[in-house]
């Protein structure tokens, strides 16, 4: 017998699998994108991202504030940033900046 709870659990499991396949595809596409950039374009991209992250850290921006206000992204960036490890990076930087402010 197929209970509603089982159907919901199955649907959530399937959705989770679809999301993981989608994110892996995005990771692979990002790696290919980077490999296809010239060294000058890689350095320019690196500089651009680092300078925006520095700006956000110096302004005390939240994770969302960095994505939305500094980078100008929308809600679609939230999960991408999390998958890329940006939430961890943001929290490490924020903790370090706050620690430096205290002395």
C-alpha positions in Angstrom: 0.0 0.0 0.0 1.3 3.4 -0.9 0.8 5.9 1.9 0.9 9.7 1.4 3.9 9.9 3.7 5.8 7.4 1.5 4.8 9.3 -1.6 6.1 12.5 -0.2 9.3 10.9 1.0 9.8 9.3 -2.4 9.1 12.7 -4.2 11.6 14.5 -1.9 14.2 11.8 -2.5 13.8 12.1 -6.2 14.0 15.9 -6.1 17.2 15.6 -4.0 18.7 13.3 -6.7 17.7 15.6 -9.5 19.2 18.6 -7.6 22.5 16.8 -7.0 22.7 15.8 -10.7 22.0 19.4 -11.7 24.6 20.8 -9.3 27.2 18.3 -10.5 26.5 19.4 -14.1 27.0 23.0 -13.0 30.3 22.1 -11.3 31.5 20.4 -14.4 30.4 23.3 -16.6 32.2 25.8 -14.3 35.5 23.7 -14.4 35.3 23.6 -18.2 34.6 27.4 -18.3 37.7 28.1 -16.2 39.9 25.8 -18.3 38.8 27.5 -21.5 39.7 31.0 -20.2 43.1 32.5 -21.2 45.5 33.1 -18.3 44.8 36.9 -18.6 41.0 36.2 -18.4 41.6 33.9 -15.4 43.6 36.6 -13.6 41.0 39.2 -14.4 38.1 37.0 -13.1 40.2 36.2 -10.0 40.9 39.9 -9.4 37.2 40.8 -9.9 35.9 38.2 -7.5 38.5 38.9 -4.8 38.0 42.7 -5.0 34.2 42.2 -4.6 34.7 39.8 -1.7 37.1 42.3 0.0 34.6 45.1 -0.5 31.9 43.0 1.0 34.1 42.0 4.0 35.1 45.6 4.7 31.5 46.7 4.6 30.4 43.9 6.9 28.0 42.4 4.4 26.1 39.3 5.1 26.2 36.3 2.8 23.0 37.5 1.1 24.2 41.1 1.0 27.4 40.0 -0.7 25.6 38.0 -3.3 22.7 40.5 -3.9 24.2 43.9 -3.3 27.9 43.5 -4.1 27.7 41.0 -6.9 24.3 42.1 -8.1 23.0 38.5 -8.3 19.5 37.4 -7.5 18.0 34.5 -5.5 19.4 32.1 -8.1 22.9 32.7 -6.7 22.1 31.5 -3.1 22.3 27.7 -3.7 25.2 28.1 -6.2 27.2 30.1 -3.7 26.5 27.4 -1.0 27.5 24.6 -3.3 30.7 26.4 -4.2 31.6 26.8 -0.5 31.1 30.6 -0.4 29.0 30.5 2.8 31.9 28.9 4.6 34.4 31.3 3.1 32.1 34.3 4.0 31.8 33.1 7.6 35.6 32.5 8.0 36.4 36.0 6.6 33.6 37.7 8.6 34.9 36.0 11.8 38.5 37.1 11.0 37.5 40.7 10.3 35.4 40.9 13.5 38.3 39.4 15.5 40.7 42.0 14.1 38.3 44.8 15.0 38.2 43.6 18.7 41.9 43.8 19.0 
